């Protein structure tokens, strides 16, 4: 009887430890196998880091001299970290991002699986906009205007699906 209890106790400890390792996306597990991988982000106000679910990020961009991160919950987090650094961390956590060019000629990263619609830019967008991408979860607007054409955006989305994250758009698109 004691032996059976010891075995059951040892098995239950092993199950708990393996579940905890999976929840933390432990080394050896494929990226994205955890139900929710969080990254720490330092807010612009210099407060303690916040934890952000990588899978819920919609956009990482530079707005008003801050790096902003939009999420599917319509929450926008500002951080002191550079756009590229945040994008690399999100990619390492399993998020699929596409790198495009915003209207100020800086890099913008969009979550490939949060794209709803890609269309030609409308007159309401600023000069230089060639495509508008409707995204799930943008807090202040319904779409993102970029310098790439619709065809270039679609090619970048296809490349990301085939080759992996953070593929750069076709050469010569930042006009």
C-alpha positions as CSV (number, residue, x, y, z in Angstrom):
1,X,0.0,0.0,0.0
2,X,2.8,2.4,0.9
3,X,4.6,1.6,-2.3
4,X,1.6,2.4,-4.3
5,X,1.1,5.7,-2.6
6,X,4.8,6.6,-3.2
7,X,4.5,5.7,-6.9
8,X,1.3,7.8,-7.2
9,X,2.9,10.7,-5.4
10,X,6.0,10.5,-7.6
11,X,3.9,10.4,-10.7
12,X,1.8,13.3,-9.6
13,X,4.9,15.4,-8.9
14,X,6.3,14.5,-12.3
15,X,3.0,15.6,-14.0
16,X,3.0,18.9,-12.1
17,X,6.6,19.6,-12.9
18,X,6.1,18.9,-16.6
19,X,3.0,21.1,-16.7
20,X,4.9,23.9,-15.1
21,X,7.8,23.5,-17.6
22,X,5.3,23.6,-20.5
23,X,3.6,26.7,-19.1
24,X,7.0,28.5,-19.0
25,X,7.9,27.3,-22.5
26,X,10.9,25.5,-21.1
27,X,13.9,24.8,-23.3
28,X,13.5,21.7,-25.4
29,X,9.8,22.5,-26.2
30,X,8.9,23.8,-29.6
31,X,8.1,27.6,-29.5
32,X,4.5,28.3,-29.1
33,X,3.5,25.0,-27.4
34,X,2.6,26.8,-24.2
35,X,-0.9,28.0,-23.9
36,X,0.3,31.6,-23.3
37,X,3.8,32.8,-23.4
38,X,4.4,36.2,-21.7
39,X,7.2,38.7,-22.2
40,X,8.1,41.5,-19.8
41,X,7.8,45.0,-21.1
42,X,9.1,48.1,-19.4
43,X,6.5,50.9,-19.5
44,X,7.5,54.4,-20.7
45,X,6.7,55.8,-17.3
46,X,9.5,53.8,-15.8
47,X,7.3,51.7,-13.5
48,X,7.8,48.0,-12.8
49,X,7.6,45.7,-15.9
50,X,4.3,44.5,-17.1
51,X,3.7,41.0,-18.5
52,X,2.3,40.8,-22.0
53,X,0.8,37.7,-23.7
54,X,2.9,37.4,-26.9
55,X,0.1,35.7,-28.8
56,X,-2.3,38.6,-28.2
57,X,-0.1,41.3,-29.8
58,X,-1.5,42.9,-33.0
59,X,1.0,45.6,-33.9
60,X,4.4,46.9,-32.7
61,X,5.2,50.4,-34.1
62,X,6.8,53.8,-33.3
63,X,4.2,56.4,-32.5
64,X,4.8,59.9,-31.0
65,X,8.4,59.0,-30.1
66,X,7.3,55.8,-28.2
67,X,7.2,52.2,-29.1
68,X,3.6,51.1,-28.9
69,X,2.2,47.6,-28.7
70,X,-1.5,47.0,-29.6
71,X,-3.3,43.9,-28.4
72,X,-6.4,42.0,-29.3
73,X,-8.0,43.4,-26.1
74,X,-7.8,46.9,-27.5
75,X,-5.2,47.7,-24.9
76,X,-2.2,49.7,-26.1
77,X,1.0,49.4,-24.1
78,X,3.9,51.9,-24.5
79,X,7.4,50.9,-23.8
80,X,10.9,52.4,-23.7
81,X,12.3,49.5,-25.7
82,X,13.0,49.9,-29.4
83,X,10.5,48.5,-31.9
84,X,12.9,46.0,-33.3
85,X,13.9,44.7,-29.9
86,X,10.2,44.1,-28.9
87,X,9.5,42.4,-32.3
88,X,12.5,40.0,-31.8
89,X,11.3,39.1,-28.4
90,X,7.7,38.5,-29.6
91,X,9.0,36.4,-32.5
92,X,11.2,34.3,-30.1
93,X,8.0,33.8,-28.0
94,X,6.2,32.3,-31.1
95,X,4.3,35.3,-32.5
96,X,4.3,35.5,-36.3
97,X,5.1,39.1,-37.3
98,X,5.4,40.7,-40.8
99,X,7.7,43.7,-41.1
100,X,6.4,46.6,-43.2
101,X,7.1,50.3,-43.6
102,X,4.9,52.9,-41.9
103,X,4.2,56.4,-43.3
104,X,7.2,57.9,-41.4
105,X,9.5,55.4,-43.2
106,X,10.1,53.4,-40.0
107,X,9.6,49.6,-39.4
108,X,6.2,48.5,-38.3
109,X,5.5,44.9,-37.3
110,X,2.0,43.3,-37.7
111,X,0.8,40.0,-36.4
112,X,0.1,37.9,-39.6
113,X,-2.8,36.0,-38.1
114,X,-4.6,39.2,-37.0
115,X,-4.9,40.7,-40.5
116,X,-8.5,40.9,-41.6
117,X,-8.3,42.8,-44.8
118,X,-5.7,44.2,-47.1
119,X,-6.9,47.0,-49.5
120,X,-5.6,50.0,-51.5
121,X,-5.1,53.1,-49.3
122,X,-8.1,55.4,-49.2
123,X,-8.0,59.2,-49.5
124,X,-8.2,59.7,-45.8
125,X,-4.7,58.2,-45.3
126,X,-1.7,60.5,-45.3
127,X,0.5,61.0,-48.4
128,X,2.6,58.0,-49.2
129,X,0.1,55.4,-48.1
130,X,-0.2,52.7,-50.7
131,X,-2.1,50.0,-48.8
132,X,-4.3,49.8,-45.7
133,X,-4.4,46.7,-43.5
134,X,-7.5,46.2,-41.3
135,X,-6.4,44.4,-38.1
136,X,-8.1,42.8,-35.1
137,X,-7.5,44.8,-31.9
138,X,-6.3,48.2,-33.0
139,X,-7.2,50.6,-30.2
140,X,-7.4,54.0,-32.0
141,X,-8.2,53.1,-35.6
142,X,-9.4,50.3,-37.7
143,X,-6.5,50.0,-40.1
144,X,-2.8,50.6,-40.6
145,X,-1.6,52.5,-43.6
146,X,1.8,51.4,-45.0
147,X,4.0,52.3,-47.9
148,X,4.0,48.9,-49.5
149,X,1.4,48.1,-52.2
150,X,-1.4,45.6,-51.7
151,X,0.6,43.1,-53.7
152,X,3.8,43.7,-51.7
153,X,1.8,43.2,-48.4
154,X,0.3,40.0,-49.7
155,X,3.8,38.8,-50.8
156,X,5.2,39.6,-47.3
157,X,2.3,37.6,-45.7
158,X,3.0,34.7,-47.9
159,X,6.7,34.8,-47.2
160,X,6.1,34.9,-43.5
161,X,3.8,31.8,-43.8
162,X,6.5,29.9,-45.8
163,X,9.9,31.2,-44.5
164,X,9.2,32.3,-41.0
165,X,8.8,35.6,-39.1
166,X,10.2,39.0,-39.7
167,X,10.7,38.7,-43.4
168,X,11.5,42.0,-45.0
169,X,9.2,43.4,-47.7
170,X,10.4,43.5,-51.3
171,X,13.3,45.8,-52.0
172,X,12.5,49.4,-53.0
173,X,9.1,49.6,-51.3
174,X,10.0,52.5,-48.9
175,X,9.4,55.4,-51.2
